Amino acid sequence: MTKKRKKYTEEFRSSAVKLVTEQGYQITEAARNLGINATMLGRWKREIEDGGNGMPDSASGKDVQAELTRLIKENHRLKMECEILKKAAAFFANESGCGIK
């Protein structure tokens, strides 16, 4: 007699992982309360942490790389803006005679 593998919905998996990540349950405790195997819950948790819905790393890796590139450019732009603002503040402080440098 072979056992039929249960299919769990994405909503159930997500809720089960949230018990561990957001509510502080141990994986074994949450799995026991839900009637599932702790190894399976641990795998679901890793899959969600590694990029969501079990997609291959290559697909999510491209998204991560694109976001990293965007953030590096934005960081560079913000640093330049900050420097400009510092120089402008120093200029106007000298113009008004406040003595702030």
PAVEX-572632 format. One record per residue: residue number from 1; residue in three letters; x, y, z of N, C-alpha, C in turn. Coordinates in Angstrom, 3 decimals. Layout:
! residues N
- NUM,ALA,X,Y,Z,X,Y,Z,X,Y,Z
...
This chain:
! residues 101
- 1,MET,0.841,-1.177,0.000,0.000,0.000,0.000,0.890,1.246,0.000
- 2,THR,0.713,2.100,-0.980,1.524,3.311,-1.054,0.740,4.493,-0.511
- 3,LYS,1.489,5.379,0.129,0.859,6.577,0.668,0.774,7.634,-0.415
- 4,LYS,-0.339,8.316,-0.455,-0.521,9.392,-1.415,0.037,10.679,-0.803
- 5,ARG,0.861,11.341,-1.559,1.495,12.580,-1.090,0.457,13.696,-1.015
- 6,LYS,0.425,14.390,0.140,-0.505,15.502,0.300,0.021,16.732,-0.416
- 7,LYS,-0.892,17.485,-0.970,-0.554,18.760,-1.599,-1.032,19.865,-0.664
- 8,TYR,-0.125,20.766,-0.327,-0.466,21.888,0.536,-0.507,23.166,-0.295
- 9,THR,-1.477,24.006,0.005,-1.600,25.261,-0.740,-0.469,26.201,-0.346
- 10,GLU,-0.212,27.154,-1.232,0.822,28.168,-0.961,0.441,28.983,0.272
- 11,GLU,-0.852,29.220,0.453,-1.335,29.974,1.622,-1.041,29.213,2.915
- 12,PHE,-1.263,27.893,2.900,-0.979,27.078,4.080,0.516,27.094,4.389
- 13,ARG,1.328,26.941,3.363,2.781,26.952,3.558,3.237,28.276,4.148
- 14,SER,2.725,29.367,3.588,3.104,30.692,4.057,2.680,30.893,5.505
- 15,SER,1.479,30.485,5.845,0.995,30.622,7.220,1.829,29.784,8.178
- 16,ALA,2.200,28.600,7.743,3.012,27.726,8.589,4.379,28.350,8.852
- 17,VAL,4.988,28.923,7.824,6.298,29.557,7.984,6.187,30.786,8.878
- 18,LYS,5.088,31.528,8.759,4.895,32.719,9.597,4.808,32.360,11.082
- 19,LEU,4.311,31.180,11.391,4.302,30.742,12.789,5.717,30.732,13.355
- 20,VAL,6.659,30.339,12.517,8.058,30.246,12.945,8.732,31.613,12.906
- 21,THR,8.568,32.329,11.793,9.317,33.566,11.593,8.736,34.757,12.334
- 22,GLU,7.418,34.839,12.438,6.809,36.016,13.035,6.297,35.786,14.446
- 23,GLN,5.880,34.570,14.753,5.294,34.327,16.067,6.233,33.600,17.022
- 24,GLY,7.404,33.234,16.548,8.436,32.701,17.427,8.333,31.230,17.796
- 25,TYR,7.492,30.479,17.110,7.423,29.046,17.382,8.684,28.358,16.867
- 26,GLN,9.073,27.290,17.519,10.138,26.445,17.004,9.568,25.643,15.838
- 27,ILE,10.423,25.284,14.893,9.960,24.537,13.721,9.294,23.230,14.146
- 28,THR,9.902,22.517,15.061,9.335,21.231,15.479,7.978,21.417,16.154
- 29,GLU,7.848,22.442,16.972,6.591,22.703,17.676,5.479,23.074,16.690
- 30,ALA,5.786,23.976,15.756,4.791,24.393,14.768,4.390,23.208,13.891
- 31,ALA,5.360,22.423,13.461,5.070,21.272,12.607,4.186,20.261,13.338
- 32,ARG,4.495,20.000,14.595,3.698,19.049,15.377,2.259,19.555,15.505
- 33,ASN,2.078,20.860,15.787,0.737,21.420,15.937,-0.056,21.395,14.634
- 34,LEU,0.636,21.518,13.509,-0.025,21.511,12.204,-0.181,20.111,11.625
- 35,GLY,0.473,19.141,12.241,0.378,17.770,11.755,1.198,17.516,10.507
- 36,ILE,2.327,18.229,10.395,3.210,18.024,9.247,4.608,17.680,9.744
- 37,ASN,5.460,17.256,8.838,6.825,16.886,9.174,7.672,18.150,9.378
- 38,ALA,8.493,18.166,10.415,9.345,19.317,10.719,10.342,19.578,9.597
- 39,THR,10.826,18.541,8.955,11.767,18.705,7.845,11.103,19.453,6.692
- 40,MET,9.848,19.122,6.434,9.127,19.781,5.359,8.919,21.266,5.692
- 41,LEU,8.555,21.581,6.924,8.368,22.972,7.327,9.684,23.741,7.238
- 42,GLY,10.775,23.108,7.627,12.084,23.744,7.500,12.442,24.037,6.053
- 43,ARG,12.082,23.119,5.163,12.337,23.314,3.735,11.493,24.470,3.194
- 44,TRP,10.236,24.540,3.599,9.373,25.644,3.169,9.946,26.974,3.635
- 45,LYS,10.432,27.000,4.856,11.004,28.232,5.417,12.222,28.663,4.600
- 46,ARG,13.119,27.727,4.285,14.300,28.047,3.470,13.899,28.533,2.087
- 47,GLU,12.913,27.878,1.479,12.471,28.282,0.142,11.948,29.714,0.148
- 48,ILE,11.164,30.064,1.139,10.616,31.419,1.223,11.726,32.424,1.494
- 49,GLU,12.656,32.090,2.376,13.760,32.994,2.686,14.705,33.163,1.501
- 50,ASP,14.831,32.124,0.673,15.749,32.171,-0.467,15.148,32.810,-1.706
- 51,GLY,13.975,33.359,-1.599,13.444,34.061,-2.756,12.008,33.748,-3.072
- 52,GLY,11.313,33.236,-2.138,9.884,33.131,-2.351,9.405,31.766,-2.735
- 53,ASN,8.665,31.704,-3.792,7.849,30.549,-4.119,8.591,29.422,-4.813
- 54,GLY,9.775,29.083,-4.354,10.484,27.932,-4.875,11.004,28.084,-6.278
- 55,MET,11.153,29.301,-6.743,11.680,29.519,-8.089,13.171,29.222,-8.092
- 56,PRO,13.719,28.852,-9.222,15.151,28.591,-9.288,15.951,29.846,-8.935
- 57,ASP,17.129,29.629,-8.376,17.970,30.736,-7.947,18.348,31.665,-9.093
- 58,SER,18.461,31.150,-10.307,18.874,31.988,-11.428,17.858,33.089,-11.711
- 59,ALA,16.579,32.789,-11.607,15.544,33.794,-11.873,15.553,34.861,-10.793
- 60,SER,15.592,34.457,-9.538,15.587,35.440,-8.459,16.949,36.127,-8.354
- 61,GLY,18.011,35.468,-8.775,19.340,36.066,-8.731,19.462,37.255,-9.670
- 62,LYS,18.804,37.167,-10.820,18.818,38.283,-11.772,18.099,39.483,-11.184
- 63,ASP,16.983,39.226,-10.521,16.236,40.310,-9.888,17.055,40.958,-8.782
- 64,VAL,17.733,40.140,-8.009,18.558,40.666,-6.919,19.705,41.490,-7.474
- 65,GLN,20.331,41.019,-8.530,21.446,41.753,-9.138,20.973,43.079,-9.707
- 66,ALA,19.809,43.091,-10.361,19.270,44.333,-10.915,18.956,45.329,-9.803
- 67,GLU,18.376,44.846,-8.718,18.067,45.723,-7.579,19.344,46.254,-6.946
- 68,LEU,20.366,45.420,-6.824,21.643,45.854,-6.266,22.266,46.948,-7.124
- 69,THR,22.252,46.771,-8.432,22.795,47.777,-9.342,22.036,49.091,-9.200
- 70,ARG,20.710,49.017,-9.123,19.897,50.218,-8.964,20.219,50.925,-7.657
- 71,LEU,20.361,50.172,-6.593,20.646,50.760,-5.280,22.032,51.385,-5.223
- 72,ILE,23.007,50.780,-5.899,24.357,51.354,-5.935,24.333,52.701,-6.645
- 73,LYS,23.612,52.768,-7.769,23.502,54.039,-8.499,22.792,55.093,-7.651
- 74,GLU,21.716,54.683,-6.996,20.973,55.623,-6.154,21.833,56.110,-4.984
- 75,ASN,22.594,55.215,-4.395,23.478,55.570,-3.288,24.513,56.597,-3.742
- 76,HIS,25.088,56.393,-4.907,26.074,57.321,-5.455,25.448,58.702,-5.676
- 77,ARG,24.247,58.720,-6.250,23.549,59.983,-6.503,23.250,60.701,-5.192
- 78,LEU,22.788,59.975,-4.185,22.458,60.592,-2.902,23.695,61.140,-2.189
- 79,LYS,24.822,60.455,-2.316,26.063,60.967,-1.724,26.471,62.277,-2.386
- 80,MET,26.330,62.341,-3.721,26.667,63.583,-4.426,25.735,64.710,-3.989
- 81,GLU,24.438,64.429,-3.861,23.485,65.441,-3.422,23.813,65.931,-2.014
- 82,CYS,24.207,65.024,-1.161,24.565,65.382,0.211,25.773,66.321,0.228
- 83,GLU,26.765,66.028,-0.579,27.945,66.891,-0.668,27.582,68.283,-1.172
- 84,ILE,26.702,68.341,-2.179,26.262,69.631,-2.712,25.547,70.423,-1.618
- 85,LEU,24.684,69.772,-0.872,23.954,70.450,0.201,24.886,70.949,1.304
- 86,LYS,25.912,70.172,1.627,26.883,70.611,2.635,27.601,71.873,2.166
- 87,LYS,28.019,71.867,0.906,28.722,73.030,0.363,27.803,74.246,0.304
- 88,ALA,26.558,74.055,-0.083,25.608,75.155,-0.140,25.335,75.715,1.253
- 89,ALA,25.197,74.845,2.243,24.956,75.299,3.610,26.143,76.106,4.120
- 90,ALA,27.348,75.644,3.832,28.541,76.377,4.258,28.619,77.728,3.550
- 91,PHE,28.279,77.771,2.273,28.308,79.019,1.514,27.328,80.035,2.104
- 92,PHE,26.088,79.591,2.345,25.089,80.517,2.858,25.360,80.911,4.304
- 93,ALA,25.991,80.049,5.062,26.353,80.400,6.437,27.402,81.499,6.421
- 94,ASN,28.354,81.422,5.501,29.376,82.466,5.386,28.784,83.778,4.880
- 95,GLU,27.822,83.697,3.971,27.192,84.891,3.407,26.407,85.662,4.474
- 96,SER,25.740,84.928,5.362,24.917,85.604,6.355,25.719,86.044,7.569
- 97,GLY,26.971,85.645,7.650,27.846,86.051,8.745,27.562,85.319,10.046
- 98,CYS,26.991,84.152,9.972,26.682,83.400,11.192,27.938,82.844,11.836
- 99,GLY,28.951,82.663,11.075,30.195,82.096,11.608,30.169,80.595,11.679
- 100,ILE,29.158,79.926,11.136,29.087,78.471,11.125,29.933,77.952,9.978
- 101,LYS,30.790,77.001,10.277,31.639,76.425,9.240,31.577,74.934,9.280
